[in-house]
Amino acid sequence: MTSSGTNAAGLTGSTAWELLLPAASAPARARGRALQAALRGAIRSGRLAPGTRLPSSRDLATDLGVSRGLVTEAYEQLTAEGYLRSGRGAGTWVGDAVRAARPGARDLAPRSSGTRADFVPGTPDLSLFPRAAWATAQRAVLAGLAHHELGYPDPRGLPRLRTALAGLLARRRGVVADPERIVVVSGVAQASALAGSVLHARGLRSIGVEDPGSPQHDGLYAAAGLGTVPLPLDEDGLALGPLRASGVRAVVTTPAHQYPTGIAYSARRRAELLGWARSVDGLVLEDDYDGDFRYDRAPVGALQGLDPERVAYMGSVSKSLAPGLRLGWLLVPADLTEEIVERKRTMDLGHPSLDQALFAHFLERGDYDRQLRRCQRAYRERRDTLVAALAGHFPEARVSGIAAGLHAIAELPERYGPEEDFVKRVAAAGVAVRPLSDCTHARTGDRGVRLVLGYAHLPPARIRAGVRLMAEALDG
Ligand SMILES: Cc1ncc(COP(=O)(O)O)c(C=O)c1O
């Protein structure tokens, strides 16, 4: 170290710095991430023990021959992740709980349950959560918040956030977004509860849902007192005949990336669906649960953009940031707005202001767009990895629904079935998969195996290992 005298015991002359040198000579574009990864690795492996004090960012930057900003950023990121902690005065130390808190997050060791790859659908990669940017936003928001802004918020949400959301949704999803008609909610779950409860108050007792569809929808609308009527799909989306015959006046849909089949509703079916809604003076509820992630096709705009008076549009940050934030939005037709807002008010007196201000700040600074781009890159690579691994080990598999979202459908021929046995055999090899039949109301009688495979949360190595283990389990 150039200024070893200033560094605390444990680091001076430590071989830990040698570990960082290759990262320092990485190509300029990759250097920051390489440095962070090398530091993480050194801490995880124990070469930098808990309690070790790190050199100042200036010293380390000089020693490694990199910019000080790069080191500061690495310290901030690893502090946000819990690998490092910083003292009240100057100083940064290796955190105490690192290894306990992060048990081999990226290796292939069996988890305690014995599961080596869990293809659970609907989960983003939570390690991509932008902790450093979030922490920066949190500090900025707290510093700038006026006292009165800590009072009860407008039940629709902070005007600042609704304006930022309107811009985002218009730009990215083609939504007709009037900030006055946006309600900030705690996720699609609460948006559904609000819409369901207002429809119930208007006398509706049943609502159509897609079949196959999200098991979440049944529970959410049932809780609002609405019975769900399963409605079949065809290759264009929700089948019109059964919808018309059902007698329902409201229907829950996932038109951008149908859950779970992954189809995008055709332009014709979108128009027909809206035509149906007008003819019964009804409402289409649009659950845009993973509409942000598109890989090889042009973005499919929201149905709401075609007829904002017939569609209630809902989305959240659960797939783009983290479901634990419990943050989402509901856009409602004019004639429902007042009732929905009143219901939100009586339900919880408004969404937490600090969380709203923080997300507004995040949006305004372009951090959310950056996060979406980052996830998009990672998830596309994982999607490609899954498709290639399936092609290698299961050449007869038909893989679909892969142009968007966080999961794919894999259909395997009859000889792999029955489905229940398939799921049990691969589970015994440590691979958790969900059959598509978990999402259907009617048993189809199909003898093949259809799986809903979530890939976004799994590093490519784990995806490859999971598919290989699956194939080996079935060969054995
Ligand atoms: C299709 C679908 N809609 C809605 C939700 C719930 O979303 P939120 O976390 O926004 O309440 C989920 C959750 O996994 C989902 O898969």
The ligand as a MOL file (V3000), in Angstrom:
LIG
                    3D

  0  0  0     0  0            999 V3000
M  V30 BEGIN CTAB
M  V30 COUNTS 16 16 0 0 0
M  V30 BEGIN ATOM
M  V30 1 C -50.2500 -12.4100 -12.6320 0
M  V30 2 C -49.9890 -11.7310 -11.3170 0
M  V30 3 N -50.7180 -10.6670 -10.9760 0
M  V30 4 C -50.5390 -10.0600 -9.7840 0
M  V30 5 C -49.6130 -10.4690 -8.8730 0
M  V30 6 C -49.4650 -9.7510 -7.5520 0
M  V30 7 O -48.6800 -8.6640 -7.7440 0
M  V30 8 P -48.3300 -7.5170 -6.6720 0
M  V30 9 O -47.0800 -7.9550 -5.9930 0
M  V30 10 O -48.1390 -6.3230 -7.5210 0
M  V30 11 O -49.4470 -7.3840 -5.7040 0
M  V30 12 C -48.8250 -11.5470 -9.1850 0
M  V30 13 C -47.8260 -11.9780 -8.2200 0
M  V30 14 O -47.0100 -12.8250 -8.4230 0
M  V30 15 C -49.0030 -12.1920 -10.4440 0
M  V30 16 O -48.2550 -13.2420 -10.7970 0
M  V30 END ATOM
M  V30 BEGIN BOND
M  V30 1 1 1 2
M  V30 2 1 2 3
M  V30 3 2 2 15
M  V30 4 2 3 4
M  V30 5 1 4 5
M  V30 6 1 5 6
M  V30 7 2 5 12
M  V30 8 1 6 7
M  V30 9 1 7 8
M  V30 10 2 8 9
M  V30 11 1 8 10
M  V30 12 1 8 11
M  V30 13 1 12 13
M  V30 14 1 12 15
M  V30 15 2 13 14
M  V30 16 1 15 16
M  V30 END BOND
M  V30 END CTAB
M  END
